[in-house]
Structures are given as C-alpha cells and as structure tokens.
Amino acid sequence: MDNKFTIVVVVEHDQNAIKPVTFEVLNAARTIADSVIAYYFSDNAEVDVEPLIQGGADEVKICHNSDFASYTHETYAAALKAEIEKTQPDLILLSASNNGKELAAEMATRLDVGLATDCVDLQLSEGEVIVKRPVFSGKAYSLCRLSGAKPYLVTLRPNIFRGEGTAETRTGNVVKEEINLPDFSKIVGELTREVGAELDVTEARIIVSGGLGMQAPENFKFLEDLAEVLGAAVAASRPVVDNGWQEYSHQVGQTGRTVSPDLYIACGISGAVQHLAGMSSSRCIVAINSDPHAPIFSVADYGIVGDALKIVPLLTKEFKNILGDQG
Ligand SMILES: Cc1cc2nc3c(=O)[nH]c(=O)nc-3n(C[C@H](O)[C@H](O)[C@H](O)COP(=O)(O)OP(=O)(O)OC[C@H]3O[C@@H](n4cnc5c(N)ncnc54)[C@H](O)[C@@H]3O)c2cc1C
C-alpha cells in the first residue's frame, strides 16, 4: 500500500473566482503532505486552475455539473463523498469559512469520522496529525493528536495560513470529470444571492466593527463609508445585532463569527470577553472608545479615546486622501 500522505482540499469559489481562503488551505496542505489533490466543483469544465497548482496542488480535479453553479452543501457533500471513496485521502482540509464549516460538519456525519474545527496550527509528526485549536473563548489552546478512522477532517481559521504565496514554477495534473448528482431541485430550489454580495467577515482582511457606542443604526453609515474606502467588511457586537441594527452574519464573538483579519477597527465596543473571543487573534487592533478605561484598550495595538461618531468620518476622509493619492 502507498504510504504517501495525501490531503484533499476543496476549492472555494464565487462563480469561479477562487477565494483567497483556498490558497491558505493549499499553503497549509503543501507544507505537510506528499500529495495535495484540489477538488474544484464547478458548472464550467474549462475553469483556469493554474493558480491552484501554483498555490500548492499536485492534482486539480475539475468536477463538472451544472448544479455546481453556486455552492450548496447538498451537492458538494454528495459529490465529495463519492470522490473521497475513490481517492481515500489521509486528511480533508477545509477553511473555517461559512461554507467550509458547513461542508466539514456534513462530511463528518456522512463519513462517520471526527472533525477538528477552527485550527490555527497544523503539523505532521511521525505520521501523526497534530492540530492546535483555541478553546475557552480563545483564552487557551488545545493540542489535538488525530487518531481513529481516516480521513481526518480539519478546518483552518481564515487569515492564519497565508504562507509565501504561489510559485510559478510548480507543475501538476489536471483531471476533468462529469459528476452525476441526485436530483436536489426540490431541496435547493432557487438560490438568492444574499451571501457573497458583500465581504464575508470571516474572510475579510480588514474589518470595521461597531458596538452600542455607535448610538443608533443610521450611524453605521459612518462605518460603511470607512469600510468602502479600506475595502473592508463591516462587523458588529452582539447587542447591535440583538437590536436589529445589523444582520447576525456580521456578529463577532463567542456566539457569532470568529475573525482574524490584518486590521480590526473596533468603534464604540467595550471589549467584553465574549466579544474578544471572536477577534483577539486579529493581527492589529485599533480601538476607538470615549471611555479611556474600556477593556478593549487592553487588547488594542492602537487606541483612540474619543467620540467614534466624530473620529470615524475623519479617518475616512484621511484614508481617502492617502489611498486616493496612491491610486
Ligand atoms: C453567553 C453570552 C454570549 C455572548 N456573545 C457575544 C458575542 O458573540 N459578541 C458580542 O459582541 N457580545 C456577546 N455577548 C455580550 C457581551 O457580554 C457584551 O454585552 C457586548 O459585547 C457589549 O457590546 P458593546 O461593546 O457593543 O456594548 P457596551 O458594552 O454597551 O459598550 C459600548 C461602548 O461604547 C463606548 N461608547 C459610547 N459612546 C461612544 C462614542 N460616542 N464613541 C466611542 N465610544 C463610545 C462606551 O464607552 C462603551 O465602552 C455575549 C454575552 C453572553 C452572556
């Protein structure tokens, strides 16, 4: 039997625009695997997969079916399970993005295997996979040694495994396959494009986030303006969502999304432990709060004490000038 350690990666794309999280997962996979197979479920058999090979895939399998026009967990899980039975990989690696988390949970059930979620480190040591996961709302880490039935299933926290990017000299195989799927039309129906119309907070590199200190829902326009200039996503604390000022998909924290952007700008957010649980692994945290003793300042790299309703528009103006000059 072949002793090669094989990892399967599922390509995340938005209408065939490959999402950056895919390259993070490929980057993590290639650092430990002998062989990386990327599954690209698409309604277009002629998609350009060269970036995936340059990003670390040894083989890209384009699985074609018109039902893959948009991601649904029913179609992806049905096709992936059939493929996994043929490939028999050691590990299936997915992003802990919205779609990745859903698909991972479904695959764990369908394959009856364990799942390690939201990992921030991945190692292969003497044939054993070891992952590191934040626990207790990010206050501690747990090291898990995976054992039992294969394939192991692991999701990786976005924005952690960026690595060195793509290598133009890499080569790999491309395989195309027509996929037969069960008829999901009664389940799936028509998909509306609510998700994907704006940046997903879990994948965003810059987040502008607002709390109750923004005072009123209409003041989130200040945050949206700043986000637009920075190419950022808008996020919120839980009470903002509970008040109906923002959708739940924007909530960051223990009962919301976990994010790790390059830059997290917290505006009028006190910094309760439940909020910090979702954002304290951000690379740079800027806090704007009128209370100099607000707990958010204890995790902030830069703090601005003052009224967010005045400071955010000034920042937007300043960034517009700077970025406008560069463009
Ligand atoms: C089980 C459980 C789960 C929870 N999960 C989450 C979660 O997932 N995410 C989450 O966020 N919370 C969560 N919470 C709630 C959490 O405990 C806090 O209540 C919440 O994070 C506070 O939100 P906030 O910072 O927006 O509001 P507040 O705590 O009211 O803070 C508002 C801040 O705005 C500042 N401020 C006021 N006016 C201005 C101004 N003009 N300019 C600048 N600053 C100003 C104030 O000084 C204050 O620091 C959870 C709680 C529980 C019990």
PDBQT file of the ligand as one rigid body, heavy atoms in Angstrom, charges set to zero:
ROOT
HETATM    1  C1  LIG A 401     -23.371  33.841  26.610  1.00  0.00    +0.000 C 
HETATM    2  C2  LIG A 401     -23.048  35.173  26.040  1.00  0.00    +0.000 A 
HETATM    3  C3  LIG A 401     -22.600  35.247  24.729  1.00  0.00    +0.000 A 
HETATM    4  C4  LIG A 401     -22.269  36.481  24.186  1.00  0.00    +0.000 A 
HETATM    5  N1  LIG A 401     -21.791  36.538  22.890  1.00  0.00    +0.000 NA
HETATM    6  C5  LIG A 401     -21.397  37.715  22.395  1.00  0.00    +0.000 A 
HETATM    7  C6  LIG A 401     -20.827  37.799  21.092  1.00  0.00    +0.000 A 
HETATM    8  O1  LIG A 401     -20.742  36.821  20.360  1.00  0.00    +0.000 OA
HETATM    9  N2  LIG A 401     -20.414  39.007  20.660  1.00  0.00    +0.000 N 
HETATM   10  C7  LIG A 401     -20.508  40.146  21.414  1.00  0.00    +0.000 A 
HETATM   11  O2  LIG A 401     -20.093  41.226  20.942  1.00  0.00    +0.000 OA
HETATM   12  N3  LIG A 401     -21.053  40.103  22.644  1.00  0.00    +0.000 NA
HETATM   13  C8  LIG A 401     -21.513  38.922  23.137  1.00  0.00    +0.000 A 
HETATM   14  N4  LIG A 401     -22.089  38.898  24.359  1.00  0.00    +0.000 N 
HETATM   15  C9  LIG A 401     -22.395  40.178  25.016  1.00  0.00    +0.000 C 
HETATM   16  C10 LIG A 401     -21.214  40.802  25.737  1.00  0.00    +0.000 C 
HETATM   17  O3  LIG A 401     -21.167  40.320  27.080  1.00  0.00    +0.000 OA
HETATM   18  C11 LIG A 401     -21.352  42.340  25.793  1.00  0.00    +0.000 C 
HETATM   19  O4  LIG A 401     -22.582  42.678  26.391  1.00  0.00    +0.000 OA
HETATM   20  C12 LIG A 401     -21.293  43.004  24.426  1.00  0.00    +0.000 C 
HETATM   21  O5  LIG A 401     -20.149  42.569  23.721  1.00  0.00    +0.000 OA
HETATM   22  C13 LIG A 401     -21.234  44.508  24.590  1.00  0.00    +0.000 C 
HETATM   23  O6  LIG A 401     -21.409  45.113  23.352  1.00  0.00    +0.000 OA
HETATM   24  P1  LIG A 401     -20.875  46.589  23.086  1.00  0.00    +0.000 P 
HETATM   25  O7  LIG A 401     -19.432  46.649  23.376  1.00  0.00    +0.000 OA
HETATM   26  O8  LIG A 401     -21.353  46.973  21.728  1.00  0.00    +0.000 OA
HETATM   27  O9  LIG A 401     -21.754  47.438  24.107  1.00  0.00    +0.000 OA
HETATM   28  P2  LIG A 401     -21.359  48.107  25.515  1.00  0.00    +0.000 P 
HETATM   29  O10 LIG A 401     -20.751  47.109  26.410  1.00  0.00    +0.000 OA
HETATM   30  O11 LIG A 401     -22.577  48.843  25.958  1.00  0.00    +0.000 OA
HETATM   31  O12 LIG A 401     -20.208  49.123  25.127  1.00  0.00    +0.000 OA
HETATM   32  C14 LIG A 401     -20.398  50.286  24.405  1.00  0.00    +0.000 C 
HETATM   33  C15 LIG A 401     -19.068  51.025  24.421  1.00  0.00    +0.000 C 
HETATM   34  O13 LIG A 401     -19.183  52.165  23.601  1.00  0.00    +0.000 OA
HETATM   35  C16 LIG A 401     -18.481  53.219  24.236  1.00  0.00    +0.000 C 
HETATM   36  N5  LIG A 401     -19.087  54.455  23.696  1.00  0.00    +0.000 N 
HETATM   37  C17 LIG A 401     -20.257  55.034  23.981  1.00  0.00    +0.000 A 
HETATM   38  N6  LIG A 401     -20.450  56.104  23.223  1.00  0.00    +0.000 NA
HETATM   39  C18 LIG A 401     -19.361  56.220  22.424  1.00  0.00    +0.000 A 
HETATM   40  C19 LIG A 401     -18.982  57.131  21.405  1.00  0.00    +0.000 A 
HETATM   41  N7  LIG A 401     -19.773  58.135  21.002  1.00  0.00    +0.000 N 
HETATM   42  N8  LIG A 401     -17.782  56.929  20.800  1.00  0.00    +0.000 NA
HETATM   43  C20 LIG A 401     -16.965  55.923  21.171  1.00  0.00    +0.000 A 
HETATM   44  N9  LIG A 401     -17.289  55.040  22.131  1.00  0.00    +0.000 NA
HETATM   45  C21 LIG A 401     -18.475  55.183  22.736  1.00  0.00    +0.000 A 
HETATM   46  C22 LIG A 401     -18.685  53.022  25.715  1.00  0.00    +0.000 C 
HETATM   47  O14 LIG A 401     -17.645  53.623  26.455  1.00  0.00    +0.000 OA
HETATM   48  C23 LIG A 401     -18.644  51.501  25.802  1.00  0.00    +0.000 C 
HETATM   49  O15 LIG A 401     -17.327  51.057  26.079  1.00  0.00    +0.000 OA
HETATM   50  C24 LIG A 401     -22.426  37.666  24.948  1.00  0.00    +0.000 A 
HETATM   51  C25 LIG A 401     -22.879  37.579  26.254  1.00  0.00    +0.000 A 
HETATM   52  C26 LIG A 401     -23.197  36.362  26.797  1.00  0.00    +0.000 A 
HETATM   53  C27 LIG A 401     -23.670  36.292  28.207  1.00  0.00    +0.000 C 
ENDROOT
TORSDOF 0
